[in-house]
Amino acid sequence: MTSDRRIKIKVRNLSKVFGNQPKQALKLRNQGLGRQEIFAKTGQTLALSNINFDVFDGELLVIMGLSGSGKSTLIRCLNRLVEPTEGEILINDEDLTKLSDQKLLERRRKYFSMVFQNFALFPHRTVLENAQFGLEIQHMAKDEREKIAVDALKQVGLEGWEDAYPNQLSGGMQQRVGLARALATDGSVLLMDEAFSALDPLIRKDMQQEIQELQYRTQKTTIFITHDLDEALNIGDRIILLKDGEIVQDGTPEEILTAPADDYVAKFIEGVDKTRVLTASSAARPVRATARPNDGPRNTARRMRESELDVMFVVERDRTLVGLISAQQLKRALRDDADSISDYIDREAPTIDPDKPLNEVFGLFDDRSLPLGVIDDEGKLKGVIVKGAVLEELAKAGENTNGNDEEITAGETT
């Protein structure tokens, strides 16, 4: 995956062996032996092997895999709660594996906040006291840390609960306290290890929505560990899938669903309703031809015929979408001997966000079956979606389209 965003974390050639003869285990690994063979020969567990990936600033990266895949070991290696056997962990280009204990402690406080599965709240402390605990052990003045903790609790929707105790809260609310505590310490990287696994399904869904909204507001770099594929697909900007301590695929949810790296990944995603994860962009096609508002009707009509279109998108020079013009509207402009098509443009052209779930796209087409313009946040035209393309993508994803295989002609090749 490429990105023009700044790289926050670089992990290079990271391995972890549990046992008292790690070099022997790595030597056998380098000779081509797998985890089970190494354990059988040496009693050493190769928990992670030659892990390489980047984390971009402001990204929500999900690391997932089945039990024993190494995902929790990996997240603990990032802040050296577990010491790596080999490799580099660079944050802002500083290698944490080379730091002294004192420097490491300072960097943990600066860079990392962590949320655990079991909430880890102090039962004898109030919500506010729990939320400010990380600041307390940093010896921050009480008034200052309470102000920060109150703001963090407000961010996670617990305003007014400051004086309550953990046993007075639901599981979801307790996890919000843990999240507030992590936010209060203001580390630039949020580590979440199976943070929602102990929650009831409905509460878990709410918390997934909460973390996405929170990450969007704060743009905090977040690394989220889970064994739940649906959770990973739901919240991740990108997913790293582990098996036996090795990365088997690194990609966006859509890339993993549409282009699994091997048979293991393909089997892993079996049964997933891909249309919940696939987006409008998967059905988008390039725009073959466009017009500009000041173009003359004759020139526009000629280009429309040459491109075999029934409708054409009208854009400014910077690709900002103005609207649509149809063949019928062009005929009117020609009859009126108009100088330009500006007054004949349908400026209420149907548009769509490229991240719209694919299973919600089909219902957006009206009776005319006009194409949908795919526009970015700045209103610039990035592609086009026609009804036939949506049907094609739904069919690929195994979605039941109720036999609707009508031939669409209006705007079909826009």
C-alpha positions in Angstrom: 0.0 0.0 0.0 1.3 3.4 -0.9 0.5 6.7 0.8 1.7 10.3 0.7 1.1 10.5 4.5 4.0 10.6 6.8 5.2 7.3 8.2 4.9 7.3 12.0 6.2 3.8 12.8 8.5 1.6 10.9 8.9 -2.1 11.9 11.8 -3.8 10.2 12.8 -7.5 10.4 11.2 -7.9 13.8 11.3 -11.4 15.4 10.5 -12.7 18.9 11.5 -16.1 20.3 10.2 -17.3 23.7 12.9 -19.5 25.2 16.4 -19.5 26.5 18.1 -20.3 23.1 16.7 -17.7 20.7 19.7 -17.7 18.4 19.3 -21.4 17.8 15.7 -20.9 16.9 16.5 -18.1 14.5 19.2 -20.2 12.9 16.8 -23.0 12.2 14.3 -20.4 10.9 16.9 -19.1 8.5 17.4 -22.7 7.3 13.8 -22.9 6.3 12.2 -24.6 9.3 8.7 -23.6 10.4 7.4 -22.7 13.9 6.3 -26.3 14.8 9.6 -27.9 13.6 11.6 -25.4 15.6 9.6 -26.0 18.7 9.9 -29.8 18.3 13.7 -29.6 17.9 14.5 -26.9 20.5 11.5 -26.2 22.7 11.7 -22.6 21.6 8.6 -20.8 20.4 9.0 -18.5 17.4 6.3 -16.1 18.2 7.1 -13.6 15.5 9.3 -14.0 12.4 10.7 -11.3 10.2 7.8 -8.8 10.5 8.0 -5.7 8.3 5.4 -3.0 8.0 4.8 0.8 8.3 2.1 2.7 10.2 1.1 6.0 8.8 0.4 9.1 10.9 -3.3 9.2 11.8 -4.0 5.7 10.5 -6.2 3.2 12.2 -4.3 -0.1 11.5 -5.8 -3.4 12.5 -3.6 -6.4 13.3 -5.6 -9.6 13.3 -5.2 -13.3 13.3 -6.4 -16.4 15.1 -5.3 -17.3 18.7 -1.6 -18.0 18.6 -0.9 -16.0 15.5 1.4 -13.5 17.4 -0.8 -10.4 17.3 -0.7 -9.6 21.0 3.0 -10.3 21.1 3.5 -7.9 18.2 1.7 -5.0 19.8 3.7 -5.5 23.1 6.9 -5.5 21.1 6.1 -2.1 19.7 6.5 -0.5 23.1 8.9 -3.1 24.4 6.6 -4.5 27.1 7.9 -7.7 25.3 11.5 -7.4 24.3 12.1 -8.2 20.6 14.7 -10.9 19.8 15.8 -9.1 16.7 14.8 -6.2 14.4 14.1 -2.5 14.6 11.1 -0.4 15.8 11.4 3.1 14.7 9.0 5.9 15.8 9.7 9.2 14.2 12.9 7.6 13.0 14.1 6.8 16.5 14.9 3.1 17.1 13.2 2.1 20.4 15.2 -1.2 20.5 18.4 0.7 21.1 17.2 2.9 24.0 18.3 2.5 27.6 15.6 1.6 30.2 15.4 5.3 31.3 15.0 6.6 27.8 12.5 3.9 26.9 10.4 4.9 29.9 10.4 8.5 28.7 9.5 7.5 25.1 6.7 5.2 26.3 5.1 8.2 28.1 5.6 10.4 25.1 4.5 8.1 22.4 2.2 5.4 23.7 -1.2 5.0 25.3 -2.7 1.5 25.8 -6.2 0.1 26.2 -6.5 -3.5 27.4 -9.2 -6.1 27.0 -10.0 -6.4 30.8 -10.5 -2.6 31.4 -7.8 -2.6 34.1 -9.7 -0.1 36.3 -9.1 0.4 40.0 -12.4 -0.5 41.8 -11.7 1.8 44.7 -11.1 4.9 42.5 -13.8 7.0 40.9 -14.2 7.3 37.1 -12.3 10.7 37.2 -9.5 9.2 39.4 -9.2 6.3 37.0 -9.1 8.5 34.0 -6.3 10.7 35.4 -4.2 7.8 36.8 -1.6 7.9 33.9 -1.1 11.6 34.6 -0.8 11.1 38.3 2.1 8.7 38.0 3.8 11.3 35.8 3.5 13.6 38.8 1.3 16.2 37.1 -0.3 18.7 39.4 -3.8 17.6 40.5 -5.7 20.6 39.1 -4.1 20.2 35.7 -4.6 16.4 35.4 -8.2 16.6 36.5 -8.9 19.2 33.8 -7.4 17.0 31.2 -9.2 13.9 32.5 -12.6 15.6 32.5 -12.0 16.6 28.9 -11.0 13.0 28.0 -14.2 11.7 29.6 -16.2 14.2 27.7 -14.7 12.9 24.4 -15.8 9.4 25.2 -19.3 10.3 26.2 -18.9 10.0 30.0 -19.5 13.6 31.0 -21.4 13.6 34.3 -20.1 10.2 35.5 -16.9 11.5 37.0 -17.8 10.6 40.6 -19.1 7.1 39.8 -17.2 3.9 40.6 -16.4 1.2 38.1 -19.0 -1.2 39.6 -21.7 1.3 38.9 -20.9 1.2 35.1 -21.8 -1.2 32.3 -19.0 -3.0 30.5 -19.1 -0.6 27.6 -18.9 2.4 30.0 -16.0 0.8 31.8 -14.1 0.4 28.6 -14.8 4.0 27.8 -13.1 4.9 31.1 -10.1 2.9 29.9 -10.1 4.7 26.6 -10.4 8.1 28.4 -7.4 7.2 30.5 -5.4 6.5 27.4 -6.5 9.7 25.7 -5.7 11.7 28.8 -2.0 10.7 28.7 -2.0 12.1 25.1 0.4 9.6 23.6 0.7 10.0 19.9 0.1 6.3 19.3 -2.9 4.5 20.8 -2.5 0.7 21.2 -5.6 -1.3 21.7 -5.2 -5.0 22.5 -8.5 -6.9 22.0 -10.1 -3.9 23.6 -13.7 -4.8 22.8 -13.5 -8.6 23.0 -15.1 -8.9 26.4 -18.1 -6.7 25.5 -21.6 -7.9 24.6 -22.2 -7.8 20.8 -24.4 -4.7 20.8 -22.1 -2.7 23.1 -19.2 -3.9 21.0 -20.8 -2.4 17.8 -21.3 0.9 19.7 -17.7 0.9 20.8 -16.5 0.2 17.2 -18.4 3.2 16.0 -17.1 5.2 18.9 -13.4 4.5 18.1 -13.9 5.3 14.5 -15.5 8.7 15.3 -12.8 9.4 17.9 -10.0 8.5 15.6 -11.5 10.7 12.9 -11.8 13.7 15.3 -8.3 13.3 16.9 -6.4 11.8 14.0 -4.5 9.8 16.5 -2.4 6.9 15.1 -4.1 3.8 16.3 -3.1 0.1 16.3 -6.0 -2.2 17.1 -5.6 -5.9 17.8 -8.5 -8.3 17.2 -9.2 -11.9 16.2 -12.6 -10.9 14.8 -12.7 -10.4 11.0 -15.9 -8.5 11.0 -14.5 -6.0 13.5 -11.3 -5.6 11.5 -13.2 -5.0 8.3 -15.5 -2.6 10.0 -13.0 -0.3 11.6 -9.7 -0.7 9.9 -8.1 1.7 7.4 -5.7 -1.1 6.7 -5.4 -4.7 8.0 -2.4 -6.8 8.7 -3.3 -10.5 8.8 -0.9 -12.8 10.8 -0.5 -16.5 10.7 2.0 -18.5 12.9 3.9 -15.3 13.6 4.2 -14.1 10.0 2.4 -11.6 7.9 0.3 -13.3 5.2 -1.3 -10.1 3.9 -1.2 -6.3 4.4 -3.9 -4.3 2.7 -7.1 -2.4 2.9 -10.3 -4.3 3.8 -11.3 -4.1 0.1 -8.0 -5.4 -1.1 -8.1 -8.4 1.3 -11.7 -9.2 0.3 -11.2 -8.9 -3.5 -7.6 -10.1 -3.8 -6.7 -12.5 -1.0 -2.9 -13.2 -1.0 -3.2 -17.0 -0.7 -5.5 -19.9 0.0 -5.3 -19.3 3.8 -6.6 -15.7 3.4 -9.3 -16.8 0.9 -10.5 -19.4 3.4 -10.3 -16.9 6.2 -12.7 -14.5 4.5 -15.2 -17.2 3.4 -18.7 -16.3 4.3 -18.1 -12.6 4.7 -20.8 -10.4 3.1 -18.4 -8.5 0.9 -21.0 -5.9 -0.1 -20.9 -4.5 3.5 -17.2 -3.7 3.0 -16.8 -3.2 -0.7 -17.4 0.5 -1.5 -18.8 2.5 -4.4 -15.2 2.9 -5.7 -15.1 -0.8 -6.5 -17.9 -0.2 -9.1 -16.6 3.1 -10.4 -15.4 3.4 -13.9 -13.2 6.1 -15.5 -15.0 9.1 -17.1 -14.6 8.7 -20.8 -15.5 12.3 -21.8 -16.6 15.5 -20.1 -17.8 18.9 -21.1 -17.2 22.4 -19.7 -20.0 24.9 -18.9 -18.9 27.3 -21.6 -18.5 24.7 -24.3 -20.8 25.2 -27.4 -23.6 22.7 -28.0 -22.3 21.6 -31.4 -18.9 20.7 -30.1 -20.4 19.0 -27.1 -22.9 17.0 -29.3 -20.0 15.9 -31.6 -18.0 14.6 -28.6 -21.0 12.9 -27.1 -21.6 11.0 -30.4 -17.9 10.1 -30.8 -17.9 8.7 -27.2 -21.3 6.9 -27.8 -22.8 8.6 -24.7 -26.4 9.5 -23.9 -25.3 11.9 -21.1 -22.1 13.7 -20.3 -20.8 15.1 -17.0 -19.9 18.8 -17.1 -16.9 19.9 -15.0 -14.8 23.0 -14.5 -11.2 23.0 -15.6 -10.1 21.7 -12.1 -12.6 18.8 -12.5 -15.1 20.3 -10.0 -18.5 18.8 -10.9 -21.0 21.2 -12.3 -23.7 18.8 -13.5 -25.0 16.6 -16.3 -26.1 17.3 -19.8 -28.2 14.9 -21.8 -28.6 14.4 -25.5 -32.2 15.8 -25.3 -30.9 18.9 -23.5 -28.3 19.4 -26.2 -31.0 19.2 -28.9 -32.8 22.1 -27.1 -29.6 24.1 -27.0 -29.0 23.5 -30.7 -32.6 24.5 -31.6 -32.2 27.6 -29.5 -28.9 28.4 -31.3 -27.3 28.8 -27.9 -23.7 30.0 -27.6 -22.9 27.6 -24.7 -24.5 24.7 -22.9 -24.4 26.5 -19.5 -28.1 27.2 -19.3 -29.0 23.6 -20.3 -27.0 21.7 -17.6 -28.8 19.6 -15.0 -27.0 21.0 -12.0 -28.7 18.5 -9.6 -26.7 15.6 -11.0 -26.7 12.5 -8.8 -23.4 12.0 -7.0 -22.0 9.5 -4.5 -19.1 9.3 -2.0 -16.5 6.7 -3.1 -16.6 5.2 0.4 -20.4 4.5 0.3 -21.0 0.7 1.0 -21.7 -1.1 -2.2 -24.9 -2.7 -0.9 -26.4 0.8 -0.5 -25.5 2.1 -3.9 -28.1 0.3 -6.1 -31.0 2.0 -4.4 -29.6 5.4 -5.3 -30.5 5.1 -9.0 -33.7 6.7 -10.1 -36.1 5.6 -12.8 -34.0 7.3 -15.4 -30.9 5.3 -14.5 -28.7 8.3 -14.7 -25.0 7.5 -13.9 -23.7 8.5 -10.4 -20.8 10.9 -10.3 -18.1 9.8 -7.8 -16.8 12.9 -6.2 -14.2 13.5 -3.5 -14.4 15.8 -0.5 -13.6 18.8 -2.7 -16.4 18.1 -5.2 -14.1 16.9 -7.9 -15.2 14.2 -10.3 -13.2 11.0 -9.8 -15.2 8.4 -11.7 -18.7 7.3 -12.7 -21.0 4.5 -11.6 -23.7 3.0 -13.8 -26.3 0.5 -12.6 -24.9 -2.3 -14.7 -21.5 -2.0 -13.0 -23.1 -2.2 -9.6 -25.0 -5.3 -10.6 -21.7 -6.8 -11.9 -19.9 -6.1 -8.6 -22.8 -7.4 -6.5 -22.7 -10.6 -8.6 -19.0 -10.9 -8.0 -19.5 -10.6 -4.3 -22.2 -13.2 -4.3 -25.0 -10.8 -3.5 -28.5 -11.9 -4.4 -29.8 -9.3 -6.9 -33.2 -10.9 -7.2 -32.6 -11.7 -10.9 -32.4 -8.0 -11.8 -30.2 -8.2 -14.9 -31.9 -5.5 -17.0 -29.9 -4.0 -19.7 -29.1 -0.3 -18.9 -28.4 2.0 -21.8 -28.8 5.5 -20.4 -25.2 6.7 -19.6 -24.0 3.1 -19.7 -20.6 4.1 -21.2 -20.1 7.4 -19.5 
